[in-house]
Amino acid sequence: MYLLAGDPAELAETVAAVRDADVAEALNALPPQAAARVLAALPFDQAVQVLDEPELEQEEEIFACLDDRTAGALIEAMSADQRADLFRELPPQDRARLIRTLEPQTAEALEVLLKYPRHSAGGIMTTELTQVPEGWTVEQALRHVAEVGRARETVYAIYVHREDGRLVNVVSLRELMVADRHALVSRVGDLRRPVTVAPLTDREEVARVISKYNLLAVPVVDERGVPVGIVTVDDVIDAIVAEQTEDVQKFGGMEALDEPYTQIGFAKMIRKRAGWLCALFVSEMLTATAMQHFQGELERATLLAMFIPLVMSSGGNSGSQATSLIIRSLALREIRLRDWWRVALRELPTGITLGAILGVIGVVRILLWQRLGLFDYGPHHALVALTIGCALVGIVGFGSLAGSMLPFLLKRLGFDPASASAPFVATLVDVTGLVIYFSVAYVILRGTLL
């Protein structure tokens, strides 16, 4: 309404009391051109803060609608990591147009950040870190923080370097404030070797490091040990949300969506989902092939067909459980590739025990229904119950083992373990489950129903 009234001053006064994240969400509800006009009407400092909010979903579309002067000023004021994220999403023509609006120093730093993969520490770091020489005193360092702090995204810590640029110490702002003003910054705080990551370190590993050592930021150093940036805890949170969203989508049996659901076009949605569905459908055809192989047994004992969904779903469920547990443990580094045999030795007896529990329930159900007259399973109902019980032990045991080993196999081959989706595991166990089921039935029911 304020936009239509054409009153920028009133608009600025209205949004001044609104949190930046809420303004970003409000802009998402507007068409890009209207959102660009609102952003341009905001106070400059607030507009920059809104652009740094992860809730803003159409940042690249907004910048495509801004004039070069306004866009250049906003990009110059953005934090380095947010600036890099923006340029990764911009179309080539807008990227070339907007990079010409930047100062040479800013453009050069941006080009450096864009060389790193977006899933790496270099891809999510900011180059705005506060560094001081090791020969400075605490008093000098504090004066430096007061001078440059306003231009920094965050000042969680001061990074102390040697003459050759190598990182020698990390001093938190709190440690600096309470230290003797005449002490050297190189002798303040924890004097052990600083915790660092490399530019190409995966962002999940960066998150693990920050969590393990309870850090607010971790320095990123090159092969010489020279700091090139820092990854802050808020950047890690954003990265974890994106990573978990991607893994959940993969685990559901589809390619990861790189845009909000409501903004995905119909054709792109089909491309993202059709490939996996086709692959799973072709895999499920093996189930039909297995059933054709046992067609004779099904014709002689149609009663067996009644329990096919039961035994197949039990195996798929156990496999999906095991896969979920192993993927999480691999992600948290609780287990490593070399621990596959330990997992196998743990999951096999676990699966057999779980199968035995389900088998007992299945046997009791058949015998109870026969005794109460709820369904007639025939004169060999006891053997049918035994078949179901034994088959469940084998199928659930195999499902747990296969589901736990599949993430290891994918990781060993260089794929994301999250690709071991629940539908994929269920398909694998369905085929083998049928073979186990009918093999057990043939052994137990041979000479009676078969």
C-alpha positions in Angstrom: 0.0 0.0 0.0 2.8 2.4 0.8 4.5 1.5 -2.5 1.4 2.3 -4.5 0.9 5.6 -2.6 4.4 6.6 -3.7 5.5 7.8 -0.3 9.1 6.4 0.3 9.5 8.5 3.5 6.4 6.9 5.0 7.5 3.5 3.9 10.9 4.0 5.6 9.3 5.1 8.8 6.9 2.2 8.8 9.5 -0.5 8.3 12.0 1.0 10.7 10.4 -0.9 13.6 10.2 -4.1 11.6 12.9 -6.7 11.9 15.1 -7.3 8.9 14.1 -10.9 8.5 10.4 -10.0 8.5 11.1 -7.4 5.8 12.8 -10.0 3.7 9.9 -12.3 4.0 7.5 -9.5 3.0 9.6 -8.9 -0.1 9.3 -12.5 -1.0 5.5 -12.0 -1.4 6.1 -9.2 -4.0 6.9 -9.5 -7.7 10.7 -8.8 -8.3 10.1 -5.4 -9.8 8.0 -4.2 -6.9 10.4 -5.8 -4.3 13.3 -3.9 -6.0 11.4 -0.6 -5.7 10.7 -1.2 -2.0 14.3 -2.1 -1.4 15.5 1.0 -3.1 13.1 3.1 -0.9 14.4 1.7 2.3 17.1 3.4 4.4 20.4 2.3 2.9 21.8 0.5 6.0 18.5 -1.4 6.5 18.4 -2.4 2.8 21.9 -3.9 3.2 20.8 -5.8 6.3 17.8 -7.1 4.5 20.0 -8.4 1.7 22.1 -10.3 4.2 19.1 -12.2 5.5 18.9 -15.8 4.4 15.1 -15.5 4.4 15.3 -13.4 1.2 14.5 -15.9 -1.6 14.5 -13.8 -4.8 17.7 -11.8 -4.3 19.0 -12.3 -7.8 15.7 -11.4 -9.4 15.6 -8.2 -7.3 19.1 -7.1 -8.4 18.2 -7.8 -12.1 15.5 -5.0 -11.6 17.7 -2.5 -9.9 19.6 0.2 -11.8 23.4 -0.1 -11.9 24.1 2.7 -9.4 21.8 1.4 -6.7 22.8 -2.2 -7.2 26.5 -1.4 -7.1 26.3 0.6 -3.9 24.3 -2.2 -2.2 26.7 -4.9 -3.4 29.7 -2.9 -2.2 28.1 -2.7 1.3 27.2 -6.4 1.5 29.4 -8.8 3.4 31.9 -10.7 1.3 30.3 -14.1 1.6 26.8 -12.8 0.9 28.1 -10.9 -2.1 29.7 -14.2 -3.4 26.4 -16.1 -2.9 24.5 -13.5 -4.9 26.9 -13.6 -7.8 26.7 -17.4 -7.9 23.0 -17.2 -8.5 23.0 -14.3 -11.0 22.5 -15.0 -14.7 25.7 -14.5 -16.7 24.4 -11.2 -18.3 23.5 -9.7 -14.9 26.8 -10.9 -13.4 28.9 -9.2 -16.1 26.8 -6.0 -15.8 27.0 -5.7 -12.0 30.6 -6.7 -11.5 31.5 -3.6 -13.6 29.8 -1.4 -10.9 32.2 -2.6 -8.2 35.5 -1.1 -7.0 38.5 -3.0 -8.5 39.5 -4.3 -5.0 36.0 -5.6 -4.3 35.8 -7.2 -7.7 39.1 -8.9 -7.2 38.1 -10.3 -3.8 34.9 -11.5 -5.3 36.6 -13.3 -8.1 38.7 -15.1 -5.5 35.7 -16.3 -3.5 33.8 -17.4 -6.6 36.7 -19.8 -7.4 35.8 -22.0 -4.4 33.0 -24.6 -4.6 29.8 -23.4 -2.8 29.9 -26.5 -0.6 33.4 -25.7 0.7 34.7 -23.5 3.5 36.0 -21.1 0.9 32.5 -20.9 -0.6 30.8 -19.8 2.6 33.6 -17.8 4.3 33.9 -14.1 4.6 37.2 -12.3 4.0 36.4 -9.6 6.5 38.5 -10.7 9.4 40.4 -8.5 11.9 44.1 -9.3 11.9 47.0 -7.7 13.8 50.8 -8.4 13.9 52.1 -10.5 16.8 54.3 -7.6 18.0 51.3 -5.4 18.8 50.1 -4.8 22.3 46.6 -5.3 23.6 46.1 -1.5 23.6 47.1 -1.2 20.0 44.8 -4.1 19.0 41.8 -2.6 20.8 42.3 0.7 19.0 42.5 -1.1 15.7 39.2 -3.0 16.5 37.5 0.4 17.3 38.7 1.8 14.0 37.8 -1.1 11.6 35.1 -2.9 13.6 32.2 -1.0 12.1 33.2 -2.1 8.6 33.4 -5.8 9.6 30.5 -8.2 9.5 31.5 -9.7 12.8 34.4 -9.3 15.3 34.3 -12.5 17.3 38.0 -12.7 17.5 41.3 -11.1 16.6 43.7 -13.1 14.4 47.4 -12.6 15.2 49.9 -13.2 12.4 53.6 -13.3 12.0 55.6 -11.2 9.6 55.2 -13.8 6.9 51.4 -13.7 7.3 51.0 -17.1 9.0 48.4 -17.4 11.7 50.0 -17.7 15.2 47.2 -17.0 17.6 43.5 -16.4 17.9 42.3 -14.1 20.7 38.6 -13.7 21.5 37.3 -10.2 22.0 36.4 -11.0 25.6 40.0 -12.2 26.3 41.3 -9.0 24.7 39.1 -6.8 26.8 40.1 -8.3 30.1 43.9 -8.6 29.3 46.6 -6.3 30.5 46.7 -3.4 28.0 50.6 -3.6 27.8 50.7 -7.3 27.1 51.5 -8.6 23.6 48.5 -10.0 21.8 50.6 -13.1 20.9 50.7 -14.0 24.6 47.0 -13.5 25.3 44.4 -16.3 25.5 44.8 -19.9 24.5 48.4 -20.3 23.3 47.9 -23.7 21.7 47.9 -24.1 17.9 44.8 -22.4 16.5 42.0 -24.6 15.1 41.7 -23.9 11.4 40.2 -25.4 8.2 41.4 -25.3 4.6 39.5 -23.5 1.9 38.4 -26.7 0.2 37.1 -28.3 3.5 33.5 -29.5 3.1 31.0 -27.2 4.9 29.7 -30.2 6.9 33.2 -30.7 8.2 33.4 -27.0 9.0 30.2 -27.3 11.0 31.6 -30.3 12.9 34.8 -28.4 13.8 32.8 -25.4 15.0 30.5 -27.7 17.1 33.4 -29.8 18.5 35.5 -26.9 19.7 32.5 -24.6 20.6 33.7 -21.8 18.3 31.9 -18.7 17.1 34.1 -18.6 14.0 36.9 -20.7 12.5 39.7 -19.2 10.4 40.3 -20.5 6.9 44.0 -20.7 6.0 45.8 -21.5 2.8 48.5 -24.1 2.4 51.1 -21.7 3.9 49.0 -21.1 7.0 48.0 -17.6 6.0 44.4 -16.6 6.9 42.2 -16.0 3.9 38.9 -15.7 5.7 36.7 -16.9 8.5 33.5 -19.0 8.6 31.1 -17.7 11.2 28.6 -19.8 13.2 25.6 -18.1 11.5 27.0 -19.0 8.1 27.4 -22.6 9.2 23.8 -22.7 10.4 22.6 -21.5 7.0 24.8 -24.1 5.4 23.5 -26.9 7.7 19.9 -26.0 6.9 20.7 -26.1 3.1 22.6 -29.4 3.5 19.9 -31.1 5.6 17.2 -30.0 3.1 19.3 -31.4 0.3 19.8 -34.7 2.1 16.1 -35.0 3.0 15.1 -34.5 -0.6 17.7 -37.1 -1.8 16.5 -39.5 0.9 13.0 -39.2 -0.5 14.2 -40.4 -3.8 14.7 -37.3 -5.9 17.3 -34.7 -6.9 17.9 -31.9 -4.5 15.9 -28.7 -5.2 18.1 -25.6 -5.5 15.1 -23.2 -5.2 12.1 -22.8 -2.9 9.3 -25.3 -3.7 6.8 -22.6 -4.7 9.3 -21.0 -7.2 10.2 -24.3 -9.0 8.9 -24.3 -12.5 6.7 -27.2 -13.7 9.3 -28.5 -16.2 12.1 -28.3 -13.7 10.1 -30.1 -11.1 9.5 -32.9 -13.6 13.2 -33.1 -14.4 14.1 -33.3 -10.8 11.7 -36.1 -10.0 11.3 -38.1 -13.1 14.9 -39.5 -13.2 14.7 -41.1 -9.8 11.2 -42.4 -10.3 12.2 -44.0 -13.6 15.2 -45.6 -12.0 13.1 -47.0 -9.2 10.4 -48.1 -11.5 13.0 -50.1 -13.6 14.4 -51.6 -10.4 10.9 -52.6 -9.3 10.5 -54.5 -12.5 13.0 -57.0 -11.0 10.2 -57.7 -8.5 7.9 -58.7 -11.2 10.6 -60.9 -12.7 11.1 -62.6 -9.4 7.4 -63.2 -9.0 7.2 -64.7 -12.6 10.0 -67.1 -11.6 7.9 -68.3 -8.7 4.6 -68.4 -10.7 4.3 -72.1 -10.3 4.5 -71.9 -6.5 1.9 -69.1 -6.4 -0.5 -71.2 -8.5 -0.2 -74.2 -6.2 -0.4 -72.1 -3.0 -2.3 -68.9 -3.7 -2.4 -68.4 0.1 1.3 -67.3 -0.1 0.4 -64.3 -2.2 -1.7 -62.9 0.7 1.5 -62.4 2.8 3.7 -60.9 0.1 3.0 -57.2 1.0 3.6 -58.1 4.7 7.0 -59.6 4.3 8.2 -57.2 1.6 7.3 -54.1 3.6 8.9 -55.5 6.7 12.2 -55.9 4.9 12.0 -52.5 3.4 11.2 -50.8 6.7 14.2 -52.5 8.5 16.5 -51.5 5.6 15.3 -47.9 5.7 15.9 -47.8 9.5 19.4 -49.1 9.1 20.2 -46.7 6.3 18.9 -43.7 8.2 21.1 -44.6 11.3 24.3 -45.1 9.2 23.9 -42.0 7.1 23.5 -39.9 10.3 26.5 -41.6 11.9 28.7 -41.1 8.8 27.7 -37.4 8.7 28.6 -36.9 12.4 31.8 -38.8 12.0 30.7 -41.3 14.6 31.8 -44.1 12.2 34.2 -44.1 9.2 34.5 -46.2 6.1 36.9 -48.6 7.8 34.2 -49.4 10.4 31.9 -51.2 7.9 32.7 -54.6 9.3 31.9 -53.5 12.8 28.5 -52.2 11.6 27.9 -55.4 9.7 28.6 -57.5 12.8 26.2 -55.3 14.8 23.4 -55.0 12.2 23.2 -58.7 11.3 22.3 -60.0 14.7 20.1 -56.9 15.3 18.2 -57.6 12.1 17.8 -61.3 12.9 16.5 -60.4 16.4 14.0 -57.8 15.0 12.9 -60.3 12.4 12.3 -62.9 15.1 10.2 -60.4 17.0 8.1 -59.7 13.9 8.0 -63.4 13.1 6.5 -64.3 16.4 3.9 -61.6 15.9 3.1 -63.0 12.5 2.9 -66.6 13.7 0.6 -65.6 16.7 -1.6 -63.7 14.3 -2.1 -66.6 11.9 -2.7 -69.2 14.7 -5.0 -66.9 16.6 -7.1 -66.0 13.5 -7.4 -69.8 12.7 -8.4 -70.6 16.3 -11.0 -67.9 16.5 -12.4 -68.8 13.1 -11.7 -65.3 11.7 -10.0 -66.9 8.6 -9.4 -70.4 7.4 -5.7 -70.9 6.4 -6.3 -74.5 5.6 -5.2 -77.8 7.2 -1.5 -76.8 7.0 -2.0 -73.5 8.8 0.7 -74.3 11.3 3.3 -74.8 8.5 2.1 -71.5 6.8 2.6 -69.7 10.1 6.1 -71.2 10.4 6.9 -70.1 6.9 5.9 -66.5 7.6 7.9 -66.5 10.8 11.1 -67.9 9.3 10.8 -65.7 6.2 10.5 -62.6 8.3 13.7 -63.5 10.2 15.6 -63.9 6.9 14.1 -60.8 5.2 14.4 -58.4 8.1 17.9 -59.6 8.8 18.9 -59.1 5.2 17.2 -55.8 5.0 19.1 -54.4 8.0 22.4 -55.7 6.7 21.8 -54.3 3.2 20.5 -51.0 4.4 23.5 -50.5 6.6 26.1 -51.4 4.0 24.6 -49.4 1.1 25.8 -46.0 2.5 29.3 -47.3 2.9 29.3 -48.6 -0.7 28.1 -45.3 -2.0 30.6 -43.3 0.0 33.4 -45.6 -1.1 32.4 -45.0 -4.7 32.4 -41.2 -4.2 28.7 -40.6 -4.0 26.7 -38.9 -1.3 25.5 -41.5 1.2 22.1 -39.7 1.3 21.5 -41.1 -2.2 20.8 -44.4 -0.5 17.2 -43.2 -0.3 14.4 -45.1 1.4 12.7 -46.0 -1.9 16.0 -47.3 -3.3 16.7 -49.5 -0.2 13.1 -50.7 -0.3 13.4 -51.7 -3.9 16.6 -53.6 -3.3 15.1 -55.5 -0.4 11.8 -56.2 -2.2 13.5 -58.3 -4.9 15.7 -60.2 -2.5 12.8 -60.5 0.0 10.7 -62.4 -2.6 13.5 -64.8 -3.2 14.0 -65.4 0.5 10.2 -65.7 1.1 9.6 -68.3 -1.7 12.8 -70.2 -0.9 11.7 -70.6 2.7 8.2 -71.6 1.6 9.6 -74.2 -0.7 11.6 -75.8 2.0 8.9 -75.8 4.7 5.8 -76.4 2.5 7.3 -78.9 0.1 5.1 -82.0 0.0 2.1 -80.2 1.4 1.0 -77.0 -0.3 4.0 -77.1 -2.7 
